[in-house]
Amino acid sequence: MDYEAMANKIMPELGQEIEDFKYNTWHVTNWRNLEKRITGPEFEVGSWKWRILLFPFGNGSGNQDVVSIYLDFVDIKNAPPGWHSCAQFALVLWNPEDPTQYISYHAHHRFTAEEQDWGFTRFYSSQKLFTPCENRPHALIKNDSTNITAFIRVFKDPTGVLWHNLNNYDSKKETGYVGLINQGTTGYMNTFLQLLYCITYFRKAIYQIPTEDDEPTKSVPLALQRIFYNLQISDMPVVTRELIESLGFEYYKQLDLQEFSMILQDILKIEMKGTKVDGTHTKLFVGKIKKYIKCINLDYESSHVEDYYDIELNVKGCKTLSDSLKNYIQEEILEGDDKYEVEGHGLQDVKKGVIFESFPPILHLQLKRFEYDIIKDTMVKINDRFEYPMEIDLEEFLSEDADRSNSHKYLLHGVLVFSGGAMNKGHCFAILKPEKDGKWFKFDDDQVTPVIDKQVLEDNYGGLHFTNAYILIYIRESNVDEILSPVVPEDIPFHLRRICMEEKMVIEEQKKEKIEENLTIKVVTTEKLKNYQGFDLANFDGAHKYKIQKGETYGAFKEKISQEFNILPERVRFWIFVNRRNKTIRPDFLIPESYSNTSMEEVHKRMTSHRNEMKLYMEVADKPFNDTTWFPEGNDHIIVFLKYFDPDKQAFVGLGHLYIQKFSKVGDYTRIFCEKKKLPPDTLLKIYEEIKQDMIVKISPELTFQKLEVKDGGIICFQKVLTVNEIHEHRVAGRYVDIPDFYKSLIIVSFKPKFKTQEQKSKFDLVLGKKCMYNMIAESVAAHLSTDPLKLRFTSAFSSSGIPKSVIKQTTTQTLSKMLQTSYLNPSAYVLFYEILELNTIEPEAKKFFKVYWLGNIVKEKEVKVIGIHLQENAIINDLIEEISKKVTLSSPSSRIRLFEVRYNKIQKNFTGSEPIESIQEFETLYAEEIPLDEIVINQYDQIIQVCHFTNDPVRLHGIPFKFVIKNGEKLADTKVRLRQRLGMNEKDFSKIKISIISETLYTKPEYFYNDDIILSEKLSNEEFLGLDYVDKRNVYHEKALHNNSNQIVL
């Protein structure tokens, strides 16, 4: 065999640097007489010893008809703490006389002390090993012998996190940085805050804003100071709740990164005015650009210089950053029908362009990754490959008159990445280099990990996948030392250090007191076992939780719990859950009654190793075991736990515990099993023992429990024996028909509260089967939340962004797998949102829920009120309007309400009132307002038009659109007064808005009006909108649309 060629053939290129490559062949003989588990000879790769682990007759129950083969790390005892090895490997089983006859599988894995072997449980069918099949002329096993070759590539792991699952990962320990907790849909905020935090000059400026007398939930600067300081001193991810509240944001409101940047920077510029850091924003981020017009046939040029904050660059048609910058300053020739009106010279052929007069110390480059698709009527992602360098010299893009005394060499500082295929379905994170000569790190919400240059550049160029850079941050090389200078204690205001340290000390003291004084007891009852679907017996997060004084006696504790459950104490006793060596958690030790006067602290020390926590099973005797006692005595009885598998529900039912005699046969208890599940006593059963997660063993009724080595805390699973027709019916329906297969289908699902108003209920995880039906899911969640399953309503999540998607009806026939769309998700991302309704879902099931934004009579985003309404599905819009009227205050009893639908910041539909509510999709944005009086008394010559807000380019709409009356013959000056009143704005802010007419398609240039004597009614047609251009909002004016909405990304 040509081993090198074989390795390249069967193992794909993973793009990692190889540290070592070896292969080893094990010649296996006497196959039919091999033991159940056998290991091959040891061999060395990457300075460590490895071997092949073989189960010739399968590993675990249900796998007896296959061969199982794994790669096993041997040196675990000699490996240092925290050891890992990242290896790609292939296992090849082949005919010793003909290497072309083989079967192979490959994988890659991060081998650790916890996962020291990895491979293939169902490597190949045992029957096919001995006969020619699948176009092979020879069998794989010849003369009862075969060869198994392991090919191993050990990769270098420069970041230390290659293929890391990040469970129990400590960002502060590994990187020196901590992340920010995502509060729902605040990934955009976390990304931008980490960027600002890593610009230490800016961080120090924020610290200098006076905030001594402020409250963090009402002061944006103080909330930001506290976030920055906690990012410095905390060992755990930092929350952003105070900043969200100080900004007045909703936790689940979707904002794009650019919009958040604009809001935050505007607020900070105002807060900095009059302080020692006034002008910091301009100093760091603002450059100058010149716009010009040159006549081709005349010696005439007009130009003016403006400020800019960022530059929006084309991705489409540009391969590199340099190409895009050249495209940006490329002159445009206006001639023919596009001639330009030159003052004093009429229409002329001209050259129109922009050129940079200066670049700021921190250069913000936004890449146009989204554009509007007219046919699809939506924004589409541009995933074209676009390369950018670690360093770039920008001098060639300056005007001839620009100052060149300083170098214009810029260094890459940050890459803000968008991962996803659509604008509102994605996730963003930051890759930043906080120190000039330091490492690159990925800041992804609450986790910070090291990355290599390839992950900074190549992995985010785009082209082949949906993850790519959309904002680049460069810092001028000559300014790097100043901009990234270290933050020292003197930079942090004393009051901030004092308050934060006091809070930290209080929290630590509280934790210490709790640890010293209290003991946490988690009690699992039979009721908690009933709906549990995972391995072992219970989800301890959903157990009854008690904080008790360590000195409290076991007798007092037992008395208290018995009273709480209204049960006689003599009918109760407690078993301690123990972590067994096979990684299961079972009730193993009974707390003896002789411990009645022993403190719980002493019980804890003697019987469990969990620090300040005990997990107990509360055994309750339903009836006396005999005439003298409630419980069995002696050592002849074993307590086991029963699970019944229902293939119709695709779920387990926990049946509590049962005492068995260890010398009895399993078959002696089948009638009792049936009685427990209320089955006919002669029902045929298939019985299994759950030994550990990957070992569910079918047990023979003829064997004794002692022979099976069943111990206290053992789990017996059983199901009815199905007929051939029943099996066929279940398989056609896509259901699992036996217990081992059902166990393989179990997944962990995260249930999150849909609305943050339900703060008393938090996120939790449950183990459920993929084919589990709605009722079983509701019962399991209800048991965890201690609520009525009929009052629960679930909502699916978008697979990429993890935000709520659509309500799942109680009457659905979908399985859990369908609800989760598991084929598109990683196991760590199974999410459902839940609500606890006031009414049970039987009634709301026939209803639709609507979230309506109420404007009142002023179109002001900060004063919008959110209203939730349930209506019968056969209701009409007028019914919805009537319900709105009950929840709002109108200016007069005769006032009327208008309901309209908004999409992409444009009114898409006005409702007349007679339409059925079924016509409204659940996640459409609905606004309601009090119809202004001038609309009600409108005359036949007046017009009602739509008003939209934009910045510089009509494609970049923002804010809340609204209807407005254009009065016949009214001058623009008077129209402006009515507009300002409708918007609730002061004269100063309103004076910055430019009034224009924009077409319905938004793709023609707006027509601006500067003369207050103009009559708008003579200018507007029914197909046109009134546009309000907030030009001065961002200090950006040039016609290249530096903040074009086509690149805004909703997260």
N, C-alpha and C positions, 0 to 999 in steps of 0.2 A: 504493500500500500504506500502511495505517495502521501505521507502524512501532512506535509505543508500544503499541498494542493487540496487535500480533503478538508483541512481546517478552513481555508479560504472559501471553499465551496459551500460549506454548511453553516458557517458563522458569518452573519452580516457585519459590515463595518459600522461601528457605533460612534466614531468620531472622537474617541478618547485616546490618550497617549498610553502606549503599552509599556509596562514596566518589565514584564517577563512573559514568555510563552513556552509552554511545554506540553508534551502529550505522553500518555502512558497506556500501555495495552495489558490487560489482564486476561490470561487464557483460562477460561472456566471449564472444568471437566466434571464428568459424572453428574450432569445437571439434574436428572430425575431424583437423585438421592441427596441433593443439597439440603441443608438446614433452612428453616424459614427465613432466617436473617444471616447474611454472610458479608464479610468485608474483604476487599482486595488488598494487594500489597501497597504499602505506603510509598509515596514519591514526593519530590520537592518541587514546588513552583513558587516563585516570589519569596524565597527564604523561609517558606512554611511548608509543613507536611500535609498531604492530602491523601485521600483514598476513595475508591468507589464503594458505595453501599448498595447491596443487592438484596431484594426480596424476590426470589424466583417464583414464589407462588402468591405474590401480591402483599401489599402492606395495608392492613386494616380490613374491617368487614366490608363486604360488597365488592372486594377487589381480588377475590381468589382466582378469577379467570384471566388475570393479567400479570405481567412482570413489572415490578417497581424498581427503578434505579435512581440513585441520588449521588451527588458529589458531596463528600463529607470532609470537613476540616478536622485534622487530627490533633493539632498542637494546642488545643484550647487551654490546657493546664499551664503551658509555658507562655501563653500570650499575655501581654501586659493589660492592666485595666483599661477598658474603653477601646480595646483592639477591634479593628475591622479590616476586611480585605474585599475590594471590589473586583469581581471576576466575571468574565464572560466564559461560558463553557458549553461544550457539546458532548453528549454521550452517544456513542455509536456501537451498536451490537451487530457483528458481522460474521459471515461464514469464514472459518479459519483457512479454508482452501481456496476461497474465491472472494477477495475483498470488494468486488463489485456488487455482491449480494449483502445489503446492509439496511438497517433502519436507524435513523438518527433524530435527535431532538436537541435544540439549543436553548439557552436561557442566559440571563445575567442577573447577578444578585450581590447584595452587600452582606457578606458573611460576618456574623458577630457571635458573641458568646451565647446570645439568646437564639440565634438562627444559624447554627453551625453546619447544617446540611440543607441542601436544596436540590430539587430535581423533579422527577416525573413519576407520580403514583401509578398512573395508567400508561406506562411506557409503550407496551405492545401486548396484543392478545397472546396468551400462553399457547393456545391451540395452533396459531399460525407460525409459531417458531419452528415446528417440526416438519412442516410440509411446504413445498413450493407454492407460492401464492402471490397475488398482486404483481403479476408479470415477472416474478423471479423464478428462474429455472431450477434453483437449488434452495433447500431449506436453510434457515439461519443457524440452526443447531445441527451439526453433522457429527454422527457417532457420539452423541450425548455431550458434545463440547462446542464451545463458541468463544469468540473474542469480544471483549468490551473495551473500547478505547475512550479515554477521557482527554479531550483537548481543552486546555485552559489558557486564557489570556488574563493575566493580572494587570489591572490598570492603575496608573498613578491617580491619586486623589488630592490634588493641590488645595482644594477648598475644604476637604474634610467632610463634605456633606453629599458626595456623589451617591445617588440612589438612596439617600437617607429618607426614612418615612417621617422624620421630624417629630415623632412621638417622644415626649419627655425631652425635647430639644431646648437648651438654654441659650437664648440669643445673646444675653449679656456675657455669659461665660465664654462663648465661642467667638464673638465679634467685638464685644465692648459696647454694643448698641442694643436698644430694645425697640420693639415695635409699638404700633398704635392699634387699639382694639376697634374692629369694625362694628359700628353701632347699628347696623342694619344695611344701609346702602351708602356708607360713608367712605368707600374705597378711594373716591376722588379726593376727599379731604385728607385722608391719611397720606396719600402720595404727595400732595402739594406741601403738606406740613413738614414731612421728612426732608423735602428739598430745601425749604426755608431754614429748617433747623441746621442742616449741614452747611449752610452759608453762614459761617460764624460771625462775620462782620454784621450781617443782618440780625442774627440772634442777639448780639450785644446791643444793637440799636433798639430792639424790642424791649430789652431789659431796662433801657434808659427812659422809657415812657413813664411818667409819674402815675402810679396806681395805688398809692398808700391807702386812700380812703374808698377804694372801689370794692364792689362785690363781684366775684368771678362769674356768676351767672348773668350779670348785667353789664359787664365790662369786657369787651373783646380783647383789649390789650392785656388785662390781668389774666384772663382765661388762657391766652396764648403764652404769656410768661410762665404760668404754672405748668402748661404742657411742656414747654422747652426745658424748664428746670427739672421736672420729673423725668424727662427723657435722659437727662444727665445723671441723675442720682438713683433712679429706680432700677431694680433687678427684674421687674415684671413689666409686661406691656402696659401702656398708659391709656387711660380713658379720655375721650374728648367731649364728654357730656356737657361740661361747663361752657365750652366754646360753642357747641351746637345751640344751647339754650340762649347764650348771649347774642348769637346771630339771629335768633328767632326761627331757626330751621326746624322742619319736621324730620324725624329720624328716618322715615321711609320716603321722603321726597327725593326725587331723582334730580341731581344737578350734574352739569358737566364740569370738567376740570377748569376750563377757561372761564366759565361763568363764576365759579367759586373764587378763582384767582382774582377776577375783576372786583368782586364784592369785597373780599378781604383786603386787597391792596388799597382800594378806595377808602375803606374805613381806617386803615392804618395811616394813610397819608394825612387824613383829617386829624387823627389822634396825635400825630407827630408835630403838627403845626404849632409853632410857638415854643417848642421844646428844643433841647440841645441837639436832637437828632432830626430836626426839620430838614427836609431835602434829601434824606438818605435814599429814598426810593428813586429819585431822579439821578442821584450820583451813581447808583449801582446799575440800574436797569434801562435808563433812557438814552437813546442815541438820536442822531439827526439824519434826516433824509431830504434830498432836494428833488422836487418835481419840476419838470421843465417842458416847455413847448418850443420847438425850433422850426421856423418856416424853411421849406426847401428852396423856394424860389425868391425869398426875400431875406434881407439881412435883419432878421427879427427873432428875438428870443425872449420868452417870459419864464420866470422861475420863482419859486419860493421854497423856503426850508421849513420843515416841520419835525416835531418830536415823534418818536415811535417807541413802543414798549417791547413789542415782539415782531417777528417777521414770519409771515406765512408763505411757505415754499411749496411749489408743485412737486408731487411725487410722480405723477403720471407723465411719462415721456422724458423723465430725467433718471439717469442711472446712479448718479452720485450727488453728494451735497454741493460740490463745486459746479456741476451741471445745473443744478437748481438755482444757485445764486446767479449764475450767468443768465439763465432764463428770466430771473426776476428783474434784472437791470437791462434786459434786451429792449431796444427801442421799438416802438410801434409806429408804423407809417400810416397816417390817415390821409387818404386821397380818394379821388373819384367821388362816389356818393357819400363817403365818410369824411369829406373835407371839414376842416375845423374853422369856426368863426373867430377870426383874429380882429381885435378891436382896432378900428381905423383902416383895416385892409380887407375886410370882407372874408369870404371863404377862401382858405388857402390849403395847399398840400403841406403837411407838417410831420415832424418827427416828435413823438411824445414818449417820455420816459421818466425813470427815476434813477437816482444814483446816491450812494451813501456819502454823507459828509463826515460822519463819525460813527463808531461802534461803541456801545457801552462796555464797562468792565465785565458785566455779566450779560451774555448774549442769549436771548431766548428765541429759539427757532421752532416754529410749529409746522409740522408736516401735514399736508392735505391728504389725509387718509380716507376721507369721506367725500362723496359728491352726490348730487341729487340726480336720480334716474327718473326722467320724465315719464317713460313708459310704465315703470313700476310704481311711480308716485311715492318714492321713498328714498332715503339716503342709503347708499351702498358703499361697502368698504372697498378701498383700493389696497390690495395686498402685494402690489408690485415690489420687486426687489429694489432697495434704495440704500446705497452704501454711504457711510459717513466715517471720517477718520478720527483718530485719537488727537491729532493736531491739525490745525489748518491756518494758513496765512491769508488774511482777508484784505491785504493792501490792494490787490488788483481790482477790488470792487469799490474802491474809493474814487471820489471825483478828483479832477486834476488839482483843484484848489484846496483839497482837504489837508489837514495837518498830519504830516508823516513823521513828525519828530520822535514819536514813540513807536515801538514795534506793534504790529497788528497780528502777532502770532497768538492763536487761541488754543487752549487745552480743553479737551472734553471733560466735563465735570459730572454730568448726569444724563441719563436716558430715561424718559418716562414712557412706559410701554403699555400698549393696549392689546389685550388678548381676547379675541372674539371675532365673530363674523358679521355682526350687525351692531349698529350704533347703540341700541338700548339693551344689548345682550352680550355683556363682556365684563372684563375685570382689568383693572390697571394696577401697576406697581412701579416702583422707582428703582433704578440701578444707579448708585451714587458713589463718588470717590471723595469722602469727606476730608481727606488729607492730601496735600500735594504729592507726596511720595508714598502714600499709603496704598491700601488695598481697595478693591471695588467690592461693594456689598449690595445685595438685593433686599430692598425694604418692601415686604409684601404683607401689609396689615400688621398682625401681631408677631410676625417672624422676620428675623434679619439673618441672612446667610451670606457667606463669602461667595464670590463668583470670580471666574477667570476672564481674560480678555475676550475669548471666543464668545462667552455669554453676553458680554457688553456689546460686541460688534456683530459678528456673523449670525448669531442666533436671533438677532432682532432686525436684520436687514429686510426680512420679509421675502416674498416670492413663492415659497412652497407651503406656507402655513399661515394661520390667522394671528400669530403673535408677532408684533413688530413695533418699532419705535414710532412715536407720533409727536414727541417733543424732545428737542435736544438742548442741553444747557452747556455753553462754552464759557470759560473764564479767560480773560486776557492774561497771558503768561506773566507779564510784568506786574500784574496786580494780585497774582495768586497768593503770595505770602501775606499780603494785607487782608484780603478777603477771607482767607481760610486760617487766619491767625488764631491760636488757641484761646479758649475762654478761660479766664482765671477767676478765682473767687471774688476779686475786687470788681469784676464786671457785673456781678449779680447783685441787685439791690438788697440791702440788709433785710428789709421787711419781708421780702419774698423768701429769702433763706430761712428767716426766723419762723414764719408761718408754716412753710412746708416741712421744716424739721420738727416743729411742734406737733403737727398732724401725724408725721411719720412715727414720732415717739409714742404718741397716744395709741396709734394703731398697733405698734409693736408691743406696747405694754398690755393692751387688751388681749392680744393673742397670747402673750406670755401668761397672763392671769388665767385665761381659759385653759391653756395647756397644763398649768400647775394645779388648778383647782378642779377642773371638770374632766369628765370622761364621757366620750360620745358612745352611745349605745344605739345600734341599728337593729331593730326587731322585725323579723320576717314572719308573717302569719300565714296560715293555710290559704286565706283569701288572696294574699299577694302571690301565692304560687299558681293560682287558678289560671291566670291569663298570660303567664310568663312563657315566652316562645324560644328562649335561647338555650345555650348549653348550661349545665348545672341547674340551679333551682330558682334563682331570683336576681332581679336588678336591685342592688342595694341602694341606689340613688332614690328608688321609690319606696324604700322600707320606712317603717315608723321610726322616727329619729328622736332620741332623748339626750339631753345634757344633764348629767347628774353629778353631784359632789362625789369625789373619789372616796370619801369616808362613808358614804351611804352603804348599808349592809345589803347583802343579797336578799335577805328576807324582806326588808323594807321595799326594795326595788320590785320584787315579785308581787308584794301586796299592792303596790301602787299601780302596776300594769294590770293586774287582775281586776282592780276596781274600775280602771278606765274601760276595759272591755266587758265589764259586768259579768265576770266569771269567778266562781269560787276558787280561791288560791290553791286548794288541794287538787284541783283538776288541771293545774298548770305546772309545767316545768320547762326549762330552757336548755337547748343544745348550743354549743359554740361552733360556729363555722370555722373551718381550718383550711388553710392553703396547703393542699397536698402536693407531693413531689411531682405528680403527673400534670400539674398546673390546673387542677380542678379545685373548686371551693365547695366543701360539703360539711353538713353538721356531723361532727366527729366525736365530740366529747360532751357528755351530759354533766351539767353542774349539779353536784350531789346536794341533797337536802341538808347534809351535815354542814354545809357552808352558810346556813341561814344567818348566823351572826358574824360572818366574815365580810369585811369591807369589799366593795366592788373593785377597789384598787388592788387588793390582794388577790381576788379571783382573777383579775386581769393578768397580774404578774405570773400566777401559777399556771394559767391555762391557755394564754394566747400571747403572740409576739407582736400584735398590731400596736403601734404607738398611739396611746390615748384613744383607742377605738376598739369596740367589741361588736361583733356581728353574731346575733343570736337567732335561733329558730324557736318560736313559741309553740310548744306542743300542748294541745288542749285535748283532754280525754272526753269523748262524747258520752261514754258510758263506762261503768266500772269494768276493769279487766276480769275480775272475779269477785267473790263475795267480800273480800277483805281489802282490796286495793284498786286504785284507778289505773295503775300502770303495771306492766309485767315485771317480775323480779327474776334474778338469776342471770346467767350468761347464755341461756339457750335461745333467746329472741334477738332479732336484729330489726332495727327500724329502717325501712326503705321508703322511697318516695315514688309515686306513680304518675306517669304521664300517658294520656290517651291521645293518639293521633287520629284526627278526623279528616279524611281525604276530601270530603265535600267542602269543608271550611278552609282546608289547607292550613291547619293550625293544630297546636297541642292544647289539651285541656289538663291543667294540673289537678290531680285528684287527692292531693294531700299525702299523708304518711300511712303506713301499714306495718304492723309487727308480724314478722314471719319467724318460723322456727328454722334454725340454720340447717338442721338435718332433714328437713322436708324437701320433697321434690317441687320443682316449679309448677308442674302440672296439678299439684294438690291445691293450688291457689287460683286456678283459672276462673272458677265459679265466683270467688271473692272479687277478682278483678272485674268480672262482668257486673257484679252487684254494685261495685263502686261507680261504674259508669251507667248503671241502670240498663244494662243489656240483658237479653234473654240468657239464662244461666248456662245454656249449652252452646253459646256462640263460639265458633272456632276463632282462635286468636293466634296472631304472630307476635312473639314476645322477644324483646331486645334488652340488652343492658347498655346504658350509656356509661362507658368506662372513662373516656376522655373525648376531647373535641373531635379527633379524627379516628375514633375507635368506637363504633356503634355495633355491637356484636349480637347476632341472633343467638338465642339460647334455647336449648332443647328442653321440653317439659319433663323429660326423664331424668335430668340431672338435678342433684341437690344444690341448695344455695351454698353449702359449704364447699362442694366440689367446684362451684363457679367462683369461689372466693369473694362472694358478696359480703360487704362489711356495712356497719352502721353508716347511714348517709348514702347508700347505693341508690341508683336511679333505675327503675324498671319502666320501660316504654312498651306499650302494646297497641295493637290495632286489630280490627276485624279482618279475617281472611276474606279477600274479595273474590267474587266469581269472575270468570273470563269476560263476561259481558260488562261487569262493573269496571274491570281494569281497562277494557277497550273504551268505554265511555269516558273515563277519567283522562285517558291519554289523548283522546280526540279533543277534549276540552283543555288540554295542556296542563293537567294537574299531575302532581307527584302521587305515586300509588303506594310507596312504602316508606318507612321511617328513615333508613339511611339516606335515601335520595332527598327527602325533605330536609334533613339536617344540612346537607350540602347546599341547600338553597337559602339558608339563613343569612341575613345581612343586618348590619347595624343602621338604623334610620334615626336621624336627628330630627326631633320635633321642636319647632321654634314658635313662640307666640307671634301671631300675624301682626298685631298692633302692640306698640309699647305701652299702651294704656293698661295692659294686663301685666303690670310690673310684679304683681304677687306671684305670677307664674313665669317660670324661666325655661330656658332650653333644657332638654333632656334627651337621652338616647334610649332606644328600645331595640331588642333583637326580634325580627319578624321574618317569616317566610316570604319569598318572592311571589308566591302564588296565593298569599293570604288575601281574603276578601274584606270588603269595607267594614262589615259588622265586627269582625274579629279585631281589626285595627282599632276601631272605636272603643271596644271593650278593653283592650290592652292599655290604650292611652287614658281612658277614664279611670281605670284602676290605679294608674300612676298618679293622676291628678286628683283622685278622690272626688270625682264628679259623675254626673249622669251621662252615659255615652250618647244619649239622644240629644244632649245639648252641645255636642261637639260638631264643629264643621272644619273640614280640611281644605287646604289650598296647595296645589302643586307649585314647584319652583322652577324657574328657568335654569337649565343645566349649566350655563356658563356663568351667569352673574349671581345665581342663588337667591334672587328676589322673587316675591310672590308672582305666580302666573295666573292660574285659573282655579276657581272653586270646584271641588270634586263633589258631585251629587251623592246623597245618601243612597240613592237607588241605583248607583252605578254597578255594572257587572264587571268592571275592570279589576284585575288583580293588582297587588301592590307593585309588581314589576312594571305594569303599564302606567300606573300613577306616577312612578318615579322616573320612567324612561331609562331604566337601568342600563340599556345597551349603549347609552351615550355618556354614562357617568363613571367616575372612579368610585370604588367602594367607600372612600372617605367623604363622598359628596352626596349621599342619599339624604334628601331633605324634604320634609313636609311641614307646612305651617298649620297651626291650629288656632281656633277661636272657641271660647266658651260663651255660648249665646244665652240670653235670658229665657228664650223659649226653646223647646226641644225642636230638633231638626225635622220632625215629621211635618210640622206646620211650615217652617221656613223653607223646607225642601221645595214646596210648591210656590215659593216666593223668590224674587230676585233682590239682590242687594245693590244699592247705588250709593256712591260717594259723590256728593255735590259740593262744589265750592261756591259759597254765597258771597256776592260782591256788595249787596246793598244798593246804594245809589251813587257810590264813588268807586271808580276803578283803581284800587290801590292794593298792591299785592300784600302789604303788611297787615291789612285789615280784613283779609279774606277769612271767612269762617267755614269750617268743614262740617258737613251735615251727612249723617248716615241714615238711610231709609230702606226698609223692607217693604216690598209690595207683591201682591199676588201676580203670577205670571200673565194672567189675562187682563191686567190693568192697562190703562192708557196713560199718555203723558200728562193729561189734566189731573189724573189721580196723584201723580208724582208731584206736580206743582202744588196741589192742595196740601200734601204732606209737608212740603217745604214751608208753606205759609203758616203752618202750625208751629214751626220751630224758629221763625224769624220775626222781627219787629218791622212793620212797614210804616212809612211816613204818614199814611192816611188809610182809612178803611176802604177807600175806592181804588187804592194802588193795585197795579197788576204786576205779575211776575213773568219774566221771560226765561226760558231754558234753552241753552244752546250748547253744541258740541264743539270742542276745540282739539285740533290736531296740528302739531308742528307750529304752535303759536298763531294759528289762523282759524277763524270760525269756519267749520266744515258744514254745519247744519243748524238751522233754526227750526225749532219744533212748533207746530201749530197747536198741538194739544190733543189731537184726535189719533195720533199714531200709537200703535201698541208698544208697550215698553220692551217687548221681546226684540224689537228692532235695534235696541241699544246693546252693544257689546259690553261685557263686564268692565273691561279696563279702559274704556273710552273716558276722556276727561270731560266732565260736565260742569258747566257754570250756570248759575242762576243770578238774576239781578232784578231790581225793581225798575220797571220801564220808566224812563224819564218823562216828565210832563210834556216836554216839547215834542216828543214822539206821539203822545196821545192826541195832542191838539194840532198835529201836522196838517198843512194845507196841501192842495193838489200839486202845487209847484215845487214844494220842498222834496229833498231826496234823503233817504236813509242809506248810509254807506257804512262799510266796515273800516275801522281804524286799526292799524297794526304798528307795532314798535320794531325798530331795527337799528343797527349800528353800521353806518356807512354803506352797507350793501343790503338790499331788500331780501336777499337769500338768507341773511342772518337775522331772522325774526326772533324776538324774545318777548317776554312779558305776556300780559293778558289782552287779547284783542277785544274790541267792543263795537257796538253799533252807535252811530252818531247822526244827528240831523244836520244836513247842509241846507241852510235856509236860502230860499231864492232871493238873489240880489244883495245878500249880506256881505259886507266887506270882511277881508281876512282878519283885520284887527279885532272885529267883534266876534268872529268865529274862534279866534285864539282865546278870548276871555271865557267863552263857554267851554272850550276844551280844557283849559286850566282848571276850571271849577269841577268839571267831570272827573279829572284826574286827581283832584285834591292836592295840587302842587302849589308851592309859593312862586311868586313872580321871578325870583332869581333863578331857581332851578328850571322853570319852564322856558325862560329866555334862551337857554342853551339848546333847546330842541329846534330842529329845522323842519318845517312843514313841506311835504312833498306829495305828489301823486305817483302811485306805483301801480303797475298792471297786475292783473290777477295771476299771471304766470310767474311774476317776480323776477323775470330774467331780462327785462328791458331796464335801461337806466332810469332812475327816478327823476321827475321834473320838480325842481325846487322853486319855492315862492318866497321872495324876500320883500316884496312890496306889499305893505299892509292894506293898500287900497284895492288889491285884486279881488275880483268876485269869484269865489270858488265854484259857485253853481254853474258858471259859464265854462268852467274848465273840466269838470268831472263828468265821466260817463258811468253808466250802470255797471260796466265791467271793471271799473277801477276802484282802488282803495285809497284812503288817505293814509300816508305814511308819516310817522313821527321818527325822525332820525336823531338818535341820542349821540351826536357826533363828538361832543366834548367829554363824554363819559370816560373814555380811556386814553385821552391825549394822543389819538391816532387818527390821521385824516386822509392818508394817501389812498388813491383809487385802487391800489392792489389788494384792498380789503384784508388788512392785517389780522382781523378777527372774524373772518368769514364763517358764518354758522355751519357751512358745509363740513367743517372739520371738528365741530363740537362733539364730544363723546359723552353719552349718558351712561352713568355707572350705577 
